[in-house]
């Protein structure tokens, strides 16, 4: 049986109040929800039972210690990350340690995925499970690995709901839609995007997802001359065409960290003929922005230049400094950090014992 409900203002506010004294400035309110400034990601790791157990325990610790944002995707570790999260959620909710309306669970669909492990013949597996069953037509698939047709998304939403054990997914991302734009014409991409957003609005109406968004890698970071470029103003226009002024396209996710600051610094979007960074567009429309790769897959956890240490007073570790940079950036709702070990949860969350940088401190990083 799926756990009913979804994150609410009342529930996330209740969660925030439990940790306010310990973590000043850790929670921020956006789109009617109180989000922890650090979220737990579940991308890395081998598709093994041992790693499943590590993620289950790490997610449980995160929820108990002050993190209420969980990020995953159906294809992470061949669906095993979603299933490990489900174990942690079910145990904590049934025991009353947390309530469903306190937790924001985000997942993604778009990439083709195996079921628990890689089959001996991946091509034959996808043909048998996706093409032969009618879930996909061959021309729906881009780059041999990605699809976002309505029928496929409807299926993947239900797969994620079952994996996670949740009746309603708080945020459902279209996963790296730029994979499609780099392989089909712009006109065809826009047609596919319209159809995908229509399917997502339908899922909202059915109570299967609460809001939706786009989780990207290159899409919002590259210049508009690139075939992978995504225009957030254009996507918002499509969402309005599909769902009206009250559409549910409310969130974006993209990599952002000390080594990849493009969301803040690169003018990849055009608004009224002016080039601006994507964070500026998202802020204008009140969107939730989630930063992936906050530690750049552990590359920012050590050996940061000595001169950067002064930017982050009160913090002793480079991982904490890297997280502090992301969570202090105006317009970033949450810094997502992959955490598959309990000790990582405690160490990374200790960053929140210091308040985020104020605007003057943050601007000093850029010499302003």
Order of alpha helices (4+ residues) and beta strands (2+ residues): alpha-beta-beta-beta-alpha-beta-alpha-beta-alpha-alpha-beta-alpha-alpha-beta-alpha-beta-alpha-beta-beta-alpha-beta-alpha-beta-alpha-alpha
